[in-house]
Amino acid sequence: MLDKLKNAFSTFVNKTLTEEKLEEAIKDLNLLLLSNDVAMDTADDICQNIIERYKGEQIGRLSSTEGFLEDILEDVITQILTPENEINLIEEIEEDRKKGNLPYVILFLGVNGTGKTTTMAKMAHYLKEHGFSVVAAASDTFRAGAIEQLSYHMDNVGVNVIKNQYKSDPASVAYDAIDHAKAKEVDVVLVDSSGRQVNDKNLMREIEKISRIAKPDINLFIGDSLAGNDVLHQAKEFNKVVGIDASILTKLDADAKGGAALSVLHETKKPIIFVGIGQDYKDLKPFDADFFINNIINTDT
């Protein structure tokens, strides 16, 4: 990306960069960000940020211009990818266990097709690997096959599923799972939720009710790293209704360029804690901000 962007700025060597002149060159940056799966609103904000920093600068040699450009671009992206409040899920659960505050409740948010159910199973596997007991709540009681799908994956990782009939109250299923966890001294409850489109008002009321009844310790947004502008729209809506505490990006193994990470973090101001990198249950890895920074800045496609 930087090589293309440096060429765009070479016109302005030995000139004072007015906002008007800079905006002509910044268009190339905007297109490059969009080609790297950055959502449009996020790309616009990044470009505006760089315009403000560049405005009125006296540019000497091209080499110094390139260095200045690289520093600014990397700084802007780094700020977005490193939110103030980091979350270490294992440490948080351990702390709650010491205080006797278990079960730790995790509510999973996301639309159909993002890999939410598989991610829940990956999370269950990850938590069990760290010595925690886990139960899952099948609180998607609307989508045909959702309960069976969750049960299949949780059975594969050795986790019990609390469920009810389809069309039953999703919040009551979550409540039953939490009661079960308290009675059986289970450490963590993973709560599924219906994954219809975010413009479905009934869905959003339903998720708000689950959140109000279950009182989750963390709301996890599951976003498709290949979804571009869609993932930003989804994050906005879930954040508006119940609030997002952290995110997980899926399908990173499918040649994602890092733009979804920028978009989600820019919108929610909350950390991405894991990424999905494959179909195996062990394919859930902690988020690496440096990887995404390098991937976005150094990609020329």
Buried (B, 14 or more C-beta within 10 A) or exposed (E): BBEEBBEBBEEBEEEEBEEEBBBEBBEBBBEBBBBBBBBBBBBBBBBEBBBEBBEEBEBEEBEEBBEBBBEBBBEBBBEBBEBEEEBEBBEEBBEBBEEEEBBBBBBBBBBBEBBBBBBBBBBBBBBBEEEBBBBBBBBBBBBEEBBEBBBEBBEEBEBBBBBBEBEBBBBBBBBBBBEBBEEEEBBBBBBBBBBBEBEBEEBBEBBEBBBEBBEBBBBBBBBBBBBBBBBBBBBBBBBEBBBBBBBBBBBBEEEBBBBBBBBBBBBBEBBBBBBBBBEEBEBBBEBEBEBBBBBBBEBEE
